[in-house]
Amino acid sequence: MTPLIELKNFLDAEYPISLAEDWDNVGLLIGQLDATVNRVLTCLTITPDVCDEVIREGIDLIVSHHPFPFHALRRITSETVEGQMLLRLIAGGVAVYSPHTAHDSAPDGVNRQLATLFDLVDVEALNENASGRIGNRVEPVTLRELCPVVRERFGTFSCIGDETKIIRRIALGCGAADDFIDQAHRRGADLLVLGEARFHGCLQAESLGLALISTTPASDLPLRPWLKKFRPGFRGFLVRPANGNAIRYELLLAKER
């Protein structure tokens, strides 16, 4: 059994809250600090079926990329689905930790992983607040040549731009980061890769001559570093797809003494 406060401090150090966007809700969002943790489930988003699983399987802590709760609540009652989920988690003694944009902008966070997947070098933060990334392709390719690589690594995606456009410099912003479009254009990006693109953002990118790729948000990319980070210093470590879902993993923790 591992103290929840120890895991909280560990995650806070890995994904400092100072890296999170001002609008975000990150860190330990539900939990009693003197509780102990044996089983952890990681997921992209907490949904009713995730709540069902953690209660049924005796999970002590959920590490979810997306915050839950996200917005401030005036009341927590069973009248809403969100209220029902919160009440069940609290009654079941299940803690929730969400790093979200602190993880996106961490040195080895989601944007850094994207840079690796796109074979970028000379990678640096796209924005002054350390959010986003921008870098250069090792070997320039056309947008048409890049699309099969994106499909192989991400599955479903959408693409806007001239398929013959040469892609040398790529800007990255996981999540719905339409506000990165102007900055990506100013910094000479040929392509901006987002986790989600809105209609007007697509029109804006097209008008600027900036190619745009929107990958599926239902990816396990944010979860992969957590599986590695939990491993050092713990024994009896087991990772398995939780409930057969490829974007959830259960970790069994036994801290070495």
DRENBAGU-395995 format. One record per residue: x, y, z of N, C-alpha, C in turn; residue in three letters. Coordinates in nm, 3 decimals, decimal comma. Example, Ala and Ser with C-alpha at 12.3 -4.5 7.8 and 13.67 -1.06 7.14 Angstrom:
2
((1,319 -0,569 0,780) (1,230 -0,450 0,780) (1,320 -0,330 0,780) ALA)
((1,285 -0,225 0,708) (1,367 -0,106 0,714) (1,290 0,003 0,787) SER)
END
This chain:
257
((0,084 -0,119 0,000) (0,000 0,000 0,000) (0,088 0,125 0,000) MET)
((0,049 0,224 -0,080) (0,125 0,347 -0,093) (0,038 0,464 -0,048) THR)
((0,090 0,554 0,035) (0,011 0,670 0,077) (-0,029 0,756 -0,044) PRO)
((-0,153 0,798 -0,046) (-0,200 0,884 -0,155) (-0,117 1,012 -0,163) LEU)
((-0,079 1,068 -0,050) (-0,001 1,191 -0,050) (0,132 1,170 -0,121) ILE)
((0,189 1,049 -0,111) (0,316 1,021 -0,178) (0,299 1,020 -0,329) GLU)
((0,189 0,959 -0,376) (0,162 0,958 -0,519) (0,130 1,098 -0,569) LEU)
((0,055 1,175 -0,490) (0,025 1,313 -0,528) (0,152 1,394 -0,544) LYS)
((0,242 1,384 -0,448) (0,366 1,460 -0,454) (0,452 1,417 -0,573) ASN)
((0,451 1,288 -0,601) (0,525 1,234 -0,715) (0,473 1,292 -0,845) PHE)
((0,339 1,292 -0,864) (0,279 1,344 -0,987) (0,292 1,495 -0,996) LEU)
((0,281 1,564 -0,882) (0,299 1,710 -0,881) (0,439 1,748 -0,928) ASP)
((0,537 1,667 -0,889) (0,675 1,695 -0,929) (0,697 1,667 -1,077) ALA)
((0,633 1,562 -1,128) (0,647 1,526 -1,269) (0,573 1,624 -1,360) GLU)
((0,456 1,670 -1,316) (0,371 1,758 -1,396) (0,333 1,880 -1,313) TYR)
((0,427 1,975 -1,296) (0,402 2,090 -1,209) (0,276 2,168 -1,250) PRO)
((0,198 2,204 -1,151) (0,075 2,279 -1,177) (0,105 2,412 -1,245) ILE)
((0,225 2,464 -1,225) (0,263 2,591 -1,288) (0,263 2,583 -1,439) SER)
((0,271 2,461 -1,495) (0,270 2,443 -1,640) (0,129 2,442 -1,698) LEU)
((0,030 2,429 -1,613) (-0,109 2,420 -1,660) (-0,160 2,555 -1,708) ALA)
((-0,255 2,550 -1,801) (-0,321 2,672 -1,846) (-0,403 2,731 -1,731) GLU)
((-0,421 2,863 -1,734) (-0,492 2,932 -1,626) (-0,635 2,882 -1,608) ASP)
((-0,699 2,842 -1,718) (-0,839 2,800 -1,714) (-0,856 2,656 -1,667) TRP)
((-0,746 2,584 -1,652) (-0,754 2,440 -1,629) (-0,774 2,407 -1,480) ASP)
((-0,814 2,284 -1,456) (-0,833 2,233 -1,320) (-0,750 2,106 -1,306) ASN)
((-0,633 2,118 -1,246) (-0,540 2,004 -1,246) (-0,495 1,971 -1,105) VAL)
((-0,432 1,854 -1,093) (-0,381 1,808 -0,964) (-0,474 1,707 -0,900) GLY)
((-0,464 1,692 -0,769) (-0,552 1,601 -0,697) (-0,687 1,671 -0,680) LEU)
((-0,790 1,617 -0,744) (-0,922 1,681 -0,747) (-1,020 1,616 -0,650) LEU)
((-1,000 1,489 -0,620) (-1,081 1,418 -0,522) (-0,986 1,331 -0,441) ILE)
((-1,000 1,329 -0,312) (-0,917 1,237 -0,234) (-0,890 1,282 -0,093) GLY)
((-0,874 1,184 -0,007) (-0,839 1,206 0,133) (-0,690 1,179 0,146) GLN)
((-0,613 1,279 0,184) (-0,468 1,271 0,177) (-0,407 1,161 0,263) LEU)
((-0,476 1,120 0,371) (-0,420 1,014 0,455) (-0,464 0,874 0,410) ASP)
((-0,529 0,866 0,293) (-0,569 0,736 0,240) (-0,448 0,662 0,184) ALA)
((-0,461 0,532 0,164) (-0,355 0,452 0,102) (-0,406 0,397 -0,031) THR)
((-0,312 0,369 -0,120) (-0,345 0,328 -0,256) (-0,275 0,197 -0,289) VAL)
((-0,351 0,102 -0,341) (-0,295 -0,023 -0,389) (-0,317 -0,040 -0,539) ASN)
((-0,434 0,005 -0,586) (-0,467 -0,015 -0,727) (-0,498 0,120 -0,791) ARG)
((-0,437 0,143 -0,908) (-0,454 0,268 -0,982) (-0,505 0,235 -1,122) VAL)
((-0,600 0,312 -1,167) (-0,647 0,299 -1,305) (-0,622 0,430 -1,377) LEU)
((-0,557 0,424 -1,493) (-0,535 0,544 -1,572) (-0,633 0,544 -1,689) THR)
((-0,677 0,663 -1,728) (-0,771 0,673 -1,840) (-0,761 0,811 -1,901) CYS)
((-0,817 0,826 -2,019) (-0,819 0,954 -2,086) (-0,926 1,044 -2,024) LEU)
((-1,045 0,989 -2,002) (-1,159 1,065 -1,951) (-1,239 0,977 -1,856) THR)
((-1,286 1,033 -1,747) (-1,371 0,958 -1,654) (-1,515 0,963 -1,703) ILE)
((-1,571 0,848 -1,726) (-1,708 0,833 -1,776) (-1,786 0,744 -1,680) THR)
((-1,917 0,733 -1,696) (-1,993 0,645 -1,607) (-1,943 0,501 -1,606) PRO)
((-1,899 0,450 -1,722) (-1,851 0,312 -1,722) (-1,717 0,298 -1,651) ASP)
((-1,635 0,406 -1,652) (-1,512 0,405 -1,573) (-1,547 0,399 -1,425) VAL)
((-1,646 0,478 -1,384) (-1,690 0,474 -1,244) (-1,739 0,335 -1,206) CYS)
((-1,816 0,272 -1,295) (-1,863 0,136 -1,268) (-1,746 0,043 -1,244) ASP)
((-1,645 0,055 -1,330) (-1,531 -0,036 -1,321) (-1,449 -0,016 -1,194) GLU)
((-1,421 0,110 -1,159) (-1,336 0,132 -1,042) (-1,406 0,089 -0,913) VAL)
((-1,536 0,107 -0,907) (-1,610 0,062 -0,788) (-1,612 -0,091 -0,783) ILE)
((-1,638 -0,152 -0,897) (-1,645 -0,298 -0,903) (-1,511 -0,364 -0,874) ARG)
((-1,402 -0,304 -0,923) (-1,270 -0,366 -0,912) (-1,191 -0,320 -0,790) GLU)
((-1,247 -0,231 -0,712) (-1,176 -0,187 -0,592) (-1,057 -0,099 -0,620) GLY)
((-1,066 -0,014 -0,722) (-0,959 0,079 -0,756) (-0,956 0,190 -0,652) ILE)
((-0,835 0,232 -0,613) (-0,820 0,336 -0,511) (-0,796 0,475 -0,570) ASP)
((-0,734 0,480 -0,689) (-0,697 0,608 -0,748) (-0,715 0,601 -0,899) LEU)
((-0,778 0,704 -0,955) (-0,785 0,722 -1,100) (-0,691 0,835 -1,137) ILE)
((-0,599 0,809 -1,231) (-0,520 0,916 -1,290) (-0,576 0,937 -1,430) VAL)
((-0,652 1,045 -1,445) (-0,722 1,075 -1,569) (-0,660 1,196 -1,635) SER)
((-0,633 1,186 -1,765) (-0,576 1,301 -1,834) (-0,670 1,421 -1,825) HIS)
((-0,797 1,402 -1,857) (-0,894 1,511 -1,851) (-0,947 1,527 -1,709) HIS)
((-0,961 1,650 -1,661) (-1,004 1,674 -1,523) (-1,149 1,630 -1,498) PRO)
((-1,169 1,581 -1,378) (-1,305 1,552 -1,331) (-1,308 1,574 -1,179) PHE)
((-1,384 1,675 -1,132) (-1,465 1,766 -1,214) (-1,378 1,870 -1,284) PRO)
((-1,432 1,927 -1,391) (-1,359 2,026 -1,468) (-1,402 2,168 -1,430) PHE)
((-1,532 2,194 -1,438) (-1,584 2,326 -1,405) (-1,626 2,332 -1,258) HIS)
((-1,630 2,453 -1,206) (-1,679 2,473 -1,069) (-1,826 2,430 -1,059) ALA)
((-1,860 2,366 -0,948) (-1,996 2,315 -0,929) (-2,067 2,392 -0,818) LEU)
((-2,193 2,424 -0,841) (-2,274 2,488 -0,737) (-2,332 2,384 -0,641) ARG)
((-2,354 2,265 -0,692) (-2,409 2,159 -0,607) (-2,366 2,023 -0,661) ARG)
((-2,361 1,925 -0,574) (-2,332 1,787 -0,614) (-2,449 1,702 -0,566) ILE)
((-2,536 1,664 -0,658) (-2,652 1,583 -0,625) (-2,669 1,476 -0,730) THR)
((-2,757 1,382 -0,703) (-2,783 1,272 -0,796) (-2,874 1,315 -0,911) SER)
((-2,906 1,443 -0,919) (-2,994 1,492 -1,026) (-2,922 1,501 -1,161) GLU)
((-2,788 1,501 -1,157) (-2,711 1,508 -1,281) (-2,618 1,388 -1,290) THR)
((-2,579 1,355 -1,412) (-2,485 1,244 -1,432) (-2,352 1,274 -1,365) VAL)
((-2,305 1,397 -1,379) (-2,179 1,436 -1,314) (-2,189 1,422 -1,163) GLU)
((-2,301 1,467 -1,107) (-2,321 1,454 -0,963) (-2,324 1,309 -0,918) GLY)
((-2,393 1,224 -0,996) (-2,399 1,082 -0,964) (-2,260 1,020 -0,962) GLN)
((-2,179 1,056 -1,062) (-2,043 1,001 -1,070) (-1,958 1,047 -0,952) MET)
((-1,964 1,175 -0,919) (-1,886 1,227 -0,808) (-1,926 1,163 -0,676) LEU)
((-2,056 1,149 -0,655) (-2,104 1,088 -0,531) (-2,057 0,943 -0,519) LEU)
((-2,059 0,871 -0,630) (-2,015 0,731 -0,628) (-1,866 0,720 -0,598) ARG)
((-1,786 0,807 -0,662) (-1,642 0,802 -0,639) (-1,608 0,837 -0,496) LEU)
((-1,670 0,941 -0,443) (-1,643 0,982 -0,306) (-1,687 0,876 -0,206) ILE)
((-1,808 0,821 -0,228) (-1,858 0,717 -0,138) (-1,771 0,592 -0,143) ALA)
((-1,714 0,565 -0,262) (-1,628 0,447 -0,278) (-1,485 0,470 -0,236) GLY)
((-1,453 0,592 -0,191) (-1,317 0,621 -0,148) (-1,217 0,624 -0,263) GLY)
((-1,264 0,660 -0,382) (-1,178 0,663 -0,500) (-1,124 0,805 -0,520) VAL)
((-0,993 0,819 -0,522) (-0,930 0,948 -0,546) (-0,915 0,972 -0,695) ALA)
((-0,906 1,100 -0,734) (-0,890 1,137 -0,875) (-0,779 1,240 -0,888) VAL)
((-0,684 1,210 -0,976) (-0,575 1,303 -1,008) (-0,576 1,328 -1,158) TYR)
((-0,572 1,456 -1,199) (-0,574 1,489 -1,342) (-0,465 1,592 -1,373) SER)
((-0,366 1,556 -1,454) (-0,261 1,653 -1,488) (-0,294 1,741 -1,608) PRO)
((-0,369 1,691 -1,704) (-0,418 1,762 -1,821) (-0,312 1,853 -1,885) HIS)
((-0,335 1,987 -1,888) (-0,242 2,073 -1,963) (-0,105 2,083 -1,898) THR)
((-0,093 2,051 -1,769) (0,040 2,043 -1,708) (0,118 1,928 -1,771) ALA)
((0,048 1,819 -1,801) (0,109 1,705 -1,869) (0,137 1,738 -2,014) HIS)
((0,045 1,811 -2,080) (0,067 1,847 -2,220) (0,200 1,921 -2,237) ASP)
((0,231 2,013 -2,145) (0,347 2,101 -2,159) (0,470 2,054 -2,082) SER)
((0,462 1,941 -2,015) (0,576 1,888 -1,941) (0,690 1,852 -2,038) ALA)
((0,814 1,848 -1,988) (0,927 1,818 -2,077) (0,910 1,689 -2,157) PRO)
((0,846 1,587 -2,098) (0,822 1,464 -2,171) (0,672 1,441 -2,188) ASP)
((0,596 1,549 -2,192) (0,451 1,540 -2,200) (0,400 1,508 -2,339) GLY)
((0,271 1,530 -2,358) (0,205 1,488 -2,482) (0,264 1,559 -2,603) VAL)
((0,288 1,690 -2,593) (0,343 1,761 -2,709) (0,482 1,713 -2,745) ASN)
((0,562 1,679 -2,643) (0,696 1,625 -2,670) (0,685 1,488 -2,736) ARG)
((0,589 1,407 -2,693) (0,568 1,277 -2,757) (0,528 1,293 -2,902) GLN)
((0,441 1,391 -2,929) (0,402 1,417 -3,067) (0,522 1,456 -3,152) LEU)
((0,611 1,538 -3,095) (0,731 1,578 -3,168) (0,815 1,457 -3,207) ALA)
((0,824 1,360 -3,117) (0,899 1,238 -3,146) (0,830 1,157 -3,256) THR)
((0,698 1,146 -3,248) (0,624 1,069 -3,348) (0,635 1,130 -3,487) LEU)
((0,651 1,261 -3,493) (0,663 1,328 -3,623) (0,809 1,349 -3,664) PHE)
((0,902 1,286 -3,592) (1,045 1,290 -3,627) (1,097 1,434 -3,635) ASP)
((1,068 1,512 -3,531) (1,111 1,650 -3,529) (1,243 1,667 -3,452) LEU)
((1,323 1,759 -3,498) (1,446 1,798 -3,428) (1,439 1,948 -3,400) VAL)
((1,532 1,995 -3,319) (1,535 2,137 -3,280) (1,399 2,179 -3,223) ASP)
((1,346 2,094 -3,137) (1,212 2,116 -3,082) (1,217 2,218 -2,970) VAL)
((1,123 2,312 -2,969) (1,112 2,411 -2,864) (0,966 2,445 -2,840) GLU)
((0,940 2,515 -2,731) (0,802 2,554 -2,700) (0,751 2,648 -2,809) ALA)
((0,625 2,631 -2,844) (0,564 2,717 -2,945) (0,528 2,853 -2,887) LEU)
((0,479 2,854 -2,763) (0,432 2,976 -2,698) (0,519 3,014 -2,579) ASN)
((0,509 3,138 -2,536) (0,591 3,187 -2,426) (0,562 3,116 -2,294) GLU)
((0,441 3,064 -2,279) (0,405 2,996 -2,153) (0,441 2,848 -2,155) ASN)
((0,526 2,809 -2,250) (0,577 2,671 -2,263) (0,476 2,574 -2,322) ALA)
((0,361 2,621 -2,366) (0,262 2,532 -2,427) (0,294 2,512 -2,574) SER)
((0,250 2,397 -2,627) (0,276 2,365 -2,766) (0,423 2,335 -2,791) GLY)
((0,451 2,284 -2,908) (0,589 2,259 -2,950) (0,600 2,291 -3,099) ARG)
((0,721 2,323 -3,143) (0,748 2,344 -3,284) (0,887 2,291 -3,313) ILE)
((0,904 2,230 -3,430) (1,033 2,174 -3,466) (1,040 2,146 -3,614) GLY)
((1,153 2,096 -3,656) (1,178 2,072 -3,798) (1,184 1,922 -3,827) ASN)
((1,129 1,884 -3,939) (1,137 1,746 -3,983) (1,281 1,710 -4,017) ARG)
((1,321 1,590 -3,981) (1,453 1,542 -4,021) (1,461 1,536 -4,173) VAL)
((1,353 1,486 -4,234) (1,344 1,481 -4,380) (1,210 1,541 -4,422) GLU)
((1,213 1,652 -4,496) (1,088 1,712 -4,543) (1,009 1,614 -4,629) PRO)
((0,877 1,623 -4,619) (0,789 1,537 -4,697) (0,672 1,621 -4,745) VAL)
((0,598 1,570 -4,843) (0,476 1,638 -4,882) (0,365 1,602 -4,784) THR)
((0,262 1,682 -4,780) (0,148 1,654 -4,694) (0,087 1,519 -4,731) LEU)
((0,083 1,489 -4,858) (0,029 1,361 -4,902) (0,112 1,244 -4,850) ARG)
((0,243 1,259 -4,849) (0,330 1,152 -4,798) (0,320 1,137 -4,648) GLU)
((0,289 1,245 -4,578) (0,281 1,240 -4,432) (0,152 1,176 -4,383) LEU)
((0,045 1,186 -4,460) (-0,086 1,138 -4,414) (-0,088 0,989 -4,379) CYS)
((-0,027 0,899 -4,456) (-0,027 0,758 -4,416) (0,044 0,734 -4,282) PRO)
((0,147 0,815 -4,253) (0,217 0,803 -4,125) (0,123 0,842 -4,012) VAL)
((0,048 0,949 -4,031) (-0,048 0,994 -3,930) (-0,155 0,887 -3,909) VAL)
((-0,204 0,829 -4,018) (-0,308 0,727 -4,006) (-0,256 0,604 -3,930) ARG)
((-0,133 0,566 -3,957) (-0,075 0,450 -3,889) (-0,058 0,474 -3,739) GLU)
((-0,022 0,595 -3,702) (0,010 0,623 -3,562) (-0,110 0,671 -3,481) ARG)
((-0,210 0,727 -3,547) (-0,323 0,785 -3,474) (-0,459 0,728 -3,513) PHE)
((-0,467 0,657 -3,624) (-0,597 0,608 -3,669) (-0,673 0,720 -3,739) GLY)
((-0,793 0,748 -3,692) (-0,877 0,848 -3,755) (-0,817 0,988 -3,742) THR)
((-0,820 1,064 -3,852) (-0,773 1,202 -3,848) (-0,837 1,278 -3,964) PHE)
((-0,829 1,409 -3,958) (-0,875 1,492 -4,070) (-0,760 1,583 -4,111) SER)
((-0,759 1,624 -4,235) (-0,647 1,700 -4,290) (-0,699 1,810 -4,382) CYS)
((-0,641 1,928 -4,371) (-0,674 2,041 -4,457) (-0,544 2,096 -4,513) ILE)
((-0,542 2,119 -4,646) (-0,422 2,176 -4,706) (-0,392 2,115 -4,841) GLY)
((-0,303 2,177 -4,913) (-0,258 2,131 -5,044) (-0,174 2,005 -5,025) ASP)
((-0,215 1,896 -5,084) (-0,144 1,770 -5,062) (-0,002 1,771 -5,119) GLU)
((0,029 1,865 -5,206) (0,165 1,873 -5,260) (0,254 1,967 -5,178) THR)
((0,199 2,028 -5,075) (0,277 2,121 -4,992) (0,392 2,049 -4,924) LYS)
((0,511 2,107 -4,926) (0,627 2,049 -4,860) (0,622 2,084 -4,711) ILE)
((0,632 1,982 -4,628) (0,625 2,000 -4,483) (0,766 1,988 -4,426) ILE)
((0,819 2,102 -4,386) (0,952 2,106 -4,325) (0,945 2,137 -4,176) ARG)
((0,851 2,222 -4,139) (0,843 2,271 -4,002) (0,701 2,247 -3,950) ARG)
((0,692 2,182 -3,834) (0,562 2,140 -3,781) (0,542 2,197 -3,642) ILE)
((0,424 2,256 -3,620) (0,384 2,302 -3,487) (0,283 2,202 -3,430) ALA)
((0,285 2,188 -3,299) (0,203 2,085 -3,233) (0,125 2,146 -3,117) LEU)
((0,000 2,103 -3,105) (-0,082 2,145 -2,992) (-0,186 2,039 -2,963) GLY)
((-0,160 1,955 -2,863) (-0,256 1,850 -2,832) (-0,383 1,915 -2,775) CYS)
((-0,495 1,851 -2,798) (-0,622 1,906 -2,753) (-0,677 2,005 -2,853) GLY)
((-0,781 2,077 -2,812) (-0,844 2,178 -2,897) (-0,766 2,308 -2,883) ALA)
((-0,665 2,325 -2,965) (-0,572 2,438 -2,951) (-0,578 2,528 -3,074) ALA)
((-0,699 2,568 -3,113) (-0,714 2,657 -3,228) (-0,641 2,789 -3,208) ASP)
((-0,623 2,830 -3,083) (-0,556 2,957 -3,057) (-0,406 2,950 -3,088) ASP)
((-0,355 2,833 -3,126) (-0,215 2,820 -3,166) (-0,196 2,854 -3,315) PHE)
((-0,303 2,871 -3,389) (-0,292 2,885 -3,535) (-0,209 3,008 -3,573) ILE)
((-0,240 3,124 -3,517) (-0,165 3,246 -3,551) (-0,018 3,233 -3,516) ASP)
((0,011 3,179 -3,396) (0,149 3,166 -3,352) (0,225 3,068 -3,440) GLN)
((0,161 2,958 -3,477) (0,226 2,860 -3,565) (0,260 2,925 -3,699) ALA)
((0,168 3,004 -3,750) (0,191 3,073 -3,877) (0,305 3,174 -3,864) HIS)
((0,306 3,252 -3,755) (0,411 3,353 -3,735) (0,549 3,290 -3,724) ARG)
((0,553 3,168 -3,668) (0,682 3,104 -3,647) (0,724 3,014 -3,762) ARG)
((0,656 3,028 -3,874) (0,701 2,963 -3,997) (0,663 2,817 -4,011) GLY)
((0,562 2,770 -3,939) (0,521 2,631 -3,951) (0,453 2,608 -4,086) ALA)
((0,480 2,494 -4,145) (0,410 2,453 -4,267) (0,283 2,375 -4,232) ASP)
((0,285 2,315 -4,112) (0,175 2,228 -4,068) (0,154 2,246 -3,919) LEU)
((0,028 2,250 -3,879) (-0,008 2,250 -3,738) (-0,088 2,123 -3,710) LEU)
((-0,045 2,047 -3,611) (-0,114 1,925 -3,571) (-0,185 1,950 -3,439) VAL)
((-0,316 1,929 -3,437) (-0,398 1,950 -3,318) (-0,468 1,821 -3,280) LEU)
((-0,510 1,813 -3,154) (-0,590 1,700 -3,111) (-0,734 1,715 -3,152) GLY)
((-0,774 1,839 -3,177) (-0,912 1,866 -3,216) (-0,915 2,003 -3,283) GLU)
((-0,984 2,015 -3,396) (-0,993 2,142 -3,468) (-1,139 2,179 -3,491) ALA)
((-1,173 2,303 -3,457) (-1,308 2,352 -3,479) (-1,321 2,406 -3,621) ARG)
((-1,445 2,423 -3,665) (-1,473 2,463 -3,802) (-1,405 2,595 -3,836) PHE)
((-1,420 2,696 -3,752) (-1,363 2,827 -3,782) (-1,211 2,824 -3,776) HIS)
((-1,155 2,739 -3,693) (-1,011 2,724 -3,691) (-0,960 2,666 -3,822) GLY)
((-1,035 2,571 -3,876) (-0,998 2,513 -4,006) (-0,999 2,619 -4,115) CYS)
((-1,101 2,704 -4,114) (-1,110 2,812 -4,213) (-0,993 2,910 -4,197) LEU)
((-0,958 2,940 -4,073) (-0,848 3,032 -4,047) (-0,716 2,976 -4,099) GLN)
((-0,689 2,849 -4,068) (-0,564 2,786 -4,115) (-0,558 2,785 -4,267) ALA)
((-0,670 2,753 -4,329) (-0,674 2,747 -4,476) (-0,645 2,884 -4,536) GLU)
((-0,701 2,989 -4,475) (-0,680 3,124 -4,527) (-0,534 3,168 -4,514) SER)
((-0,463 3,114 -4,415) (-0,322 3,149 -4,393) (-0,226 3,061 -4,474) LEU)
((-0,280 2,961 -4,543) (-0,195 2,868 -4,615) (-0,123 2,771 -4,525) GLY)
((-0,177 2,753 -4,404) (-0,118 2,662 -4,305) (-0,190 2,528 -4,311) LEU)
((-0,118 2,423 -4,343) (-0,181 2,290 -4,343) (-0,219 2,254 -4,200) ALA)
((-0,326 2,178 -4,186) (-0,379 2,146 -4,053) (-0,419 2,000 -4,049) LEU)
((-0,373 1,931 -3,945) (-0,414 1,793 -3,920) (-0,474 1,786 -3,781) ILE)
((-0,591 1,726 -3,773) (-0,658 1,704 -3,645) (-0,664 1,555 -3,620) SER)
((-0,597 1,510 -3,513) (-0,595 1,367 -3,480) (-0,713 1,335 -3,388) THR)
((-0,742 1,208 -3,373) (-0,852 1,168 -3,286) (-0,817 1,195 -3,141) THR)
((-0,911 1,251 -3,061) (-0,882 1,272 -2,919) (-0,883 1,144 -2,838) PRO)
((-0,942 1,036 -2,892) (-0,950 0,910 -2,817) (-0,823 0,829 -2,837) ALA)
((-0,712 0,883 -2,789) (-0,581 0,820 -2,804) (-0,525 0,787 -2,667) SER)
((-0,442 0,683 -2,660) (-0,379 0,651 -2,532) (-0,245 0,721 -2,517) ASP)
((-0,214 0,816 -2,606) (-0,085 0,885 -2,601) (-0,057 0,949 -2,465) LEU)
((-0,155 1,018 -2,402) (-0,123 1,078 -2,271) (-0,092 0,975 -2,163) PRO)
((-0,139 0,851 -2,181) (-0,125 0,751 -2,076) (0,011 0,683 -2,075) LEU)
((0,079 0,682 -2,189) (0,200 0,601 -2,200) (0,310 0,639 -2,102) ARG)
((0,340 0,769 -2,082) (0,448 0,802 -1,987) (0,414 0,762 -1,845) PRO)
((0,286 0,764 -1,808) (0,248 0,729 -1,671) (0,286 0,585 -1,641) TRP)
((0,269 0,499 -1,740) (0,301 0,357 -1,719) (0,449 0,340 -1,689) LEU)
((0,533 0,422 -1,754) (0,677 0,415 -1,729) (0,713 0,482 -1,597) LYS)
((0,648 0,594 -1,567) (0,685 0,670 -1,448) (0,648 0,599 -1,320) LYS)
((0,540 0,522 -1,321) (0,501 0,451 -1,201) (0,593 0,333 -1,173) PHE)
((0,663 0,283 -1,276) (0,739 0,161 -1,259) (0,859 0,174 -1,165) ARG)
((0,946 0,277 -1,180) (1,063 0,283 -1,091) (1,020 0,298 -0,945) PRO)
((1,084 0,221 -0,858) (1,057 0,232 -0,715) (0,938 0,152 -0,667) GLY)
((0,871 0,081 -0,758) (0,757 -0,001 -0,718) (0,783 -0,145 -0,760) PHE)
((0,734 -0,236 -0,681) (0,744 -0,377 -0,718) (0,602 -0,433 -0,730) ARG)
((0,590 -0,556 -0,779) (0,458 -0,613 -0,799) (0,378 -0,530 -0,897) GLY)
((0,448 -0,477 -0,998) (0,386 -0,384 -1,093) (0,320 -0,463 -1,206) PHE)
((0,194 -0,439 -1,228) (0,121 -0,508 -1,333) (0,043 -0,406 -1,414) LEU)
((0,056 -0,413 -1,545) (-0,024 -0,328 -1,632) (-0,111 -0,417 -1,718) VAL)
((-0,238 -0,387 -1,724) (-0,327 -0,462 -1,813) (-0,432 -0,366 -1,867) ARG)
((-0,479 -0,388 -1,991) (-0,591 -0,308 -2,038) (-0,709 -0,328 -1,943) PRO)
((-0,765 -0,221 -1,895) (-0,875 -0,230 -1,799) (-1,006 -0,254 -1,872) ALA)
((-1,075 -0,361 -1,833) (-1,206 -0,393 -1,888) (-1,202 -0,406 -2,040) ASN)
((-1,087 -0,450 -2,093) (-1,076 -0,470 -2,237) (-1,069 -0,342 -2,316) GLY)
((-1,056 -0,226 -2,252) (-1,055 -0,098 -2,321) (-0,911 -0,056 -2,343) ASN)
((-0,876 -0,031 -2,469) (-0,737 -0,004 -2,503) (-0,686 0,129 -2,450) ALA)
((-0,775 0,218 -2,405) (-0,727 0,347 -2,357) (-0,741 0,359 -2,205) ILE)
((-0,755 0,245 -2,137) (-0,751 0,246 -1,991) (-0,657 0,136 -1,945) ARG)
((-0,581 0,163 -1,840) (-0,488 0,066 -1,787) (-0,499 0,063 -1,636) TYR)
((-0,485 -0,055 -1,583) (-0,485 -0,069 -1,438) (-0,343 -0,097 -1,390) GLU)
((-0,303 -0,032 -1,282) (-0,173 -0,052 -1,223) (-0,190 -0,106 -1,083) LEU)
((-0,115 -0,208 -1,049) (-0,114 -0,260 -0,913) (0,016 -0,215 -0,850) LEU)
((0,007 -0,141 -0,742) (0,125 -0,082 -0,682) (0,160 -0,146 -0,550) LEU)
((0,288 -0,171 -0,531) (0,338 -0,217 -0,400) (0,472 -0,148 -0,382) ALA)
((0,476 -0,045 -0,302) (0,596 0,038 -0,287) (0,707 -0,041 -0,219) LYS)
((0,827 -0,029 -0,280) (0,941 -0,094 -0,219) (0,986 -0,016 -0,096) GLU)
((1,024 -0,086 0,005) (1,070 -0,022 0,130) (1,220 -0,040 0,146) ARG)
END
